Amino acid sequence: MSPSPANETSYDADFFLWTQQQAARLRQGRWSQIDAANLAEEIESMGKSDRRAIISHLAIILRHLLEWCRQPERRGTRWRLSIRNGRQEIDWIVNDSPSLRRQLSELIESVYPMARENAADETGLALDVFPEQCPFTVEQVIGDDWPESVLDDAPQSGR
């Protein structure tokens, strides 16, 4: 970035004002005054933010699906609403960023061990009660059908 004008706000001093200044400079084509390094970092961070949000929602959905399958006597509105909300959030994100849809299978596989451990902790059941590998397809995790599409092929209560 070129030398700062007197009214320049640094990235670290006031992030919001910095974003507004950078956006204005982009719109005006004032390329030499753009803080390219920090702007590039923020753009990358925005993409990572959506990916992290999907991971967070998947962890919750998977945990509740495992609990749903292993503790049918405790099925209730809370789990159902949590799963539906997570599915809706993921749907909104992948509609805005379709390239993330291609990563769902990989993300499910990477987050499943954590969801499995959390399900065991929350239910008080032994970890080995839950399948070591994710038993759900992408469609079962994020699809609209509920709960039949998940329960048809999912692990049932008991071992």
MODELLER restraints for C-alpha pairs under 7 A, 6 or more apart:
rsr = mdl.restraints
at = mdl.atoms
rsr.add(forms.Gaussian(group=physical.xy_distance, feature=features.Distance(at['CA:1:A'], at['CA:32:A']), mean=6.27, stdev=0.5))
rsr.add(forms.Gaussian(group=physical.xy_distance, feature=features.Distance(at['CA:1:A'], at['CA:33:A']), mean=5.68, stdev=0.5))
rsr.add(forms.Gaussian(group=physical.xy_distance, feature=features.Distance(at['CA:1:A'], at['CA:34:A']), mean=5.95, stdev=0.5))
rsr.add(forms.Gaussian(group=physical.xy_distance, feature=features.Distance(at['CA:1:A'], at['CA:35:A']), mean=5.24, stdev=0.5))
rsr.add(forms.Gaussian(group=physical.xy_distance, feature=features.Distance(at['CA:1:A'], at['CA:36:A']), mean=6.87, stdev=0.5))
rsr.add(forms.Gaussian(group=physical.xy_distance, feature=features.Distance(at['CA:2:A'], at['CA:32:A']), mean=6.19, stdev=0.5))
rsr.add(forms.Gaussian(group=physical.xy_distance, feature=features.Distance(at['CA:2:A'], at['CA:33:A']), mean=5.82, stdev=0.5))
rsr.add(forms.Gaussian(group=physical.xy_distance, feature=features.Distance(at['CA:9:A'], at['CA:17:A']), mean=6.79, stdev=0.5))
rsr.add(forms.Gaussian(group=physical.xy_distance, feature=features.Distance(at['CA:9:A'], at['CA:18:A']), mean=5.70, stdev=0.5))
rsr.add(forms.Gaussian(group=physical.xy_distance, feature=features.Distance(at['CA:10:A'], at['CA:18:A']), mean=6.22, stdev=0.5))
rsr.add(forms.Gaussian(group=physical.xy_distance, feature=features.Distance(at['CA:11:A'], at['CA:18:A']), mean=5.51, stdev=0.5))
rsr.add(forms.Gaussian(group=physical.xy_distance, feature=features.Distance(at['CA:22:A'], at['CA:34:A']), mean=6.02, stdev=0.5))
rsr.add(forms.Gaussian(group=physical.xy_distance, feature=features.Distance(at['CA:25:A'], at['CA:31:A']), mean=6.93, stdev=0.5))
rsr.add(forms.Gaussian(group=physical.xy_distance, feature=features.Distance(at['CA:25:A'], at['CA:34:A']), mean=6.52, stdev=0.5))
rsr.add(forms.Gaussian(group=physical.xy_distance, feature=features.Distance(at['CA:50:A'], at['CA:93:A']), mean=6.67, stdev=0.5))
rsr.add(forms.Gaussian(group=physical.xy_distance, feature=features.Distance(at['CA:54:A'], at['CA:90:A']), mean=5.77, stdev=0.5))
rsr.add(forms.Gaussian(group=physical.xy_distance, feature=features.Distance(at['CA:55:A'], at['CA:107:A']), mean=6.55, stdev=0.5))
rsr.add(forms.Gaussian(group=physical.xy_distance, feature=features.Distance(at['CA:55:A'], at['CA:111:A']), mean=6.77, stdev=0.5))
rsr.add(forms.Gaussian(group=physical.xy_distance, feature=features.Distance(at['CA:57:A'], at['CA:86:A']), mean=5.04, stdev=0.5))
rsr.add(forms.Gaussian(group=physical.xy_distance, feature=features.Distance(at['CA:58:A'], at['CA:108:A']), mean=6.60, stdev=0.5))
rsr.add(forms.Gaussian(group=physical.xy_distance, feature=features.Distance(at['CA:59:A'], at['CA:111:A']), mean=5.97, stdev=0.5))
rsr.add(forms.Gaussian(group=physical.xy_distance, feature=features.Distance(at['CA:59:A'], at['CA:112:A']), mean=6.84, stdev=0.5))
rsr.add(forms.Gaussian(group=physical.xy_distance, feature=features.Distance(at['CA:59:A'], at['CA:115:A']), mean=5.16, stdev=0.5))
rsr.add(forms.Gaussian(group=physical.xy_distance, feature=features.Distance(at['CA:60:A'], at['CA:115:A']), mean=6.97, stdev=0.5))
rsr.add(forms.Gaussian(group=physical.xy_distance, feature=features.Distance(at['CA:61:A'], at['CA:83:A']), mean=5.01, stdev=0.5))
rsr.add(forms.Gaussian(group=physical.xy_distance, feature=features.Distance(at['CA:61:A'], at['CA:86:A']), mean=6.28, stdev=0.5))
rsr.add(forms.Gaussian(group=physical.xy_distance, feature=features.Distance(at['CA:61:A'], at['CA:141:A']), mean=6.99, stdev=0.5))
rsr.add(forms.Gaussian(group=physical.xy_distance, feature=features.Distance(at['CA:62:A'], at['CA:112:A']), mean=6.86, stdev=0.5))
rsr.add(forms.Gaussian(group=physical.xy_distance, feature=features.Distance(at['CA:62:A'], at['CA:115:A']), mean=5.88, stdev=0.5))
rsr.add(forms.Gaussian(group=physical.xy_distance, feature=features.Distance(at['CA:63:A'], at['CA:115:A']), mean=4.77, stdev=0.5))
rsr.add(forms.Gaussian(group=physical.xy_distance, feature=features.Distance(at['CA:63:A'], at['CA:116:A']), mean=6.31, stdev=0.5))
rsr.add(forms.Gaussian(group=physical.xy_distance, feature=features.Distance(at['CA:63:A'], at['CA:118:A']), mean=6.60, stdev=0.5))
rsr.add(forms.Gaussian(group=physical.xy_distance, feature=features.Distance(at['CA:63:A'], at['CA:119:A']), mean=5.13, stdev=0.5))
rsr.add(forms.Gaussian(group=physical.xy_distance, feature=features.Distance(at['CA:64:A'], at['CA:79:A']), mean=5.86, stdev=0.5))
rsr.add(forms.Gaussian(group=physical.xy_distance, feature=features.Distance(at['CA:64:A'], at['CA:83:A']), mean=6.87, stdev=0.5))
rsr.add(forms.Gaussian(group=physical.xy_distance, feature=features.Distance(at['CA:66:A'], at['CA:119:A']), mean=6.63, stdev=0.5))
rsr.add(forms.Gaussian(group=physical.xy_distance, feature=features.Distance(at['CA:67:A'], at['CA:119:A']), mean=6.20, stdev=0.5))
rsr.add(forms.Gaussian(group=physical.xy_distance, feature=features.Distance(at['CA:68:A'], at['CA:75:A']), mean=5.83, stdev=0.5))
rsr.add(forms.Gaussian(group=physical.xy_distance, feature=features.Distance(at['CA:69:A'], at['CA:154:A']), mean=6.91, stdev=0.5))
rsr.add(forms.Gaussian(group=physical.xy_distance, feature=features.Distance(at['CA:69:A'], at['CA:155:A']), mean=6.24, stdev=0.5))
rsr.add(forms.Gaussian(group=physical.xy_distance, feature=features.Distance(at['CA:69:A'], at['CA:156:A']), mean=5.28, stdev=0.5))
rsr.add(forms.Gaussian(group=physical.xy_distance, feature=features.Distance(at['CA:69:A'], at['CA:157:A']), mean=5.96, stdev=0.5))
rsr.add(forms.Gaussian(group=physical.xy_distance, feature=features.Distance(at['CA:70:A'], at['CA:156:A']), mean=5.89, stdev=0.5))
rsr.add(forms.Gaussian(group=physical.xy_distance, feature=features.Distance(at['CA:70:A'], at['CA:157:A']), mean=4.18, stdev=0.5))
rsr.add(forms.Gaussian(group=physical.xy_distance, feature=features.Distance(at['CA:70:A'], at['CA:158:A']), mean=6.85, stdev=0.5))
rsr.add(forms.Gaussian(group=physical.xy_distance, feature=features.Distance(at['CA:71:A'], at['CA:157:A']), mean=6.23, stdev=0.5))
rsr.add(forms.Gaussian(group=physical.xy_distance, feature=features.Distance(at['CA:87:A'], at['CA:142:A']), mean=5.13, stdev=0.5))
rsr.add(forms.Gaussian(group=physical.xy_distance, feature=features.Distance(at['CA:94:A'], at['CA:100:A']), mean=5.80, stdev=0.5))
rsr.add(forms.Gaussian(group=physical.xy_distance, feature=features.Distance(at['CA:94:A'], at['CA:101:A']), mean=5.64, stdev=0.5))
rsr.add(forms.Gaussian(group=physical.xy_distance, feature=features.Distance(at['CA:104:A'], at['CA:138:A']), mean=6.89, stdev=0.5))
rsr.add(forms.Gaussian(group=physical.xy_distance, feature=features.Distance(at['CA:105:A'], at['CA:138:A']), mean=5.98, stdev=0.5))
rsr.add(forms.Gaussian(group=physical.xy_distance, feature=features.Distance(at['CA:109:A'], at['CA:134:A']), mean=6.58, stdev=0.5))
rsr.add(forms.Gaussian(group=physical.xy_distance, feature=features.Distance(at['CA:112:A'], at['CA:134:A']), mean=6.09, stdev=0.5))
rsr.add(forms.Gaussian(group=physical.xy_distance, feature=features.Distance(at['CA:116:A'], at['CA:130:A']), mean=6.55, stdev=0.5))
rsr.add(forms.Gaussian(group=physical.xy_distance, feature=features.Distance(at['CA:117:A'], at['CA:127:A']), mean=6.43, stdev=0.5))
rsr.add(forms.Gaussian(group=physical.xy_distance, feature=features.Distance(at['CA:120:A'], at['CA:126:A']), mean=5.92, stdev=0.5))
rsr.add(forms.Gaussian(group=physical.xy_distance, feature=features.Distance(at['CA:120:A'], at['CA:127:A']), mean=5.24, stdev=0.5))
rsr.add(forms.Gaussian(group=physical.xy_distance, feature=features.Distance(at['CA:129:A'], at['CA:159:A']), mean=6.57, stdev=0.5))
rsr.add(forms.Gaussian(group=physical.xy_distance, feature=features.Distance(at['CA:135:A'], at['CA:154:A']), mean=6.19, stdev=0.5))
rsr.add(forms.Gaussian(group=physical.xy_distance, feature=features.Distance(at['CA:136:A'], at['CA:154:A']), mean=6.64, stdev=0.5))
rsr.add(forms.Gaussian(group=physical.xy_distance, feature=features.Distance(at['CA:140:A'], at['CA:149:A']), mean=6.13, stdev=0.5))
rsr.add(forms.Gaussian(group=physical.xy_distance, feature=features.Distance(at['CA:140:A'], at['CA:150:A']), mean=5.21, stdev=0.5))
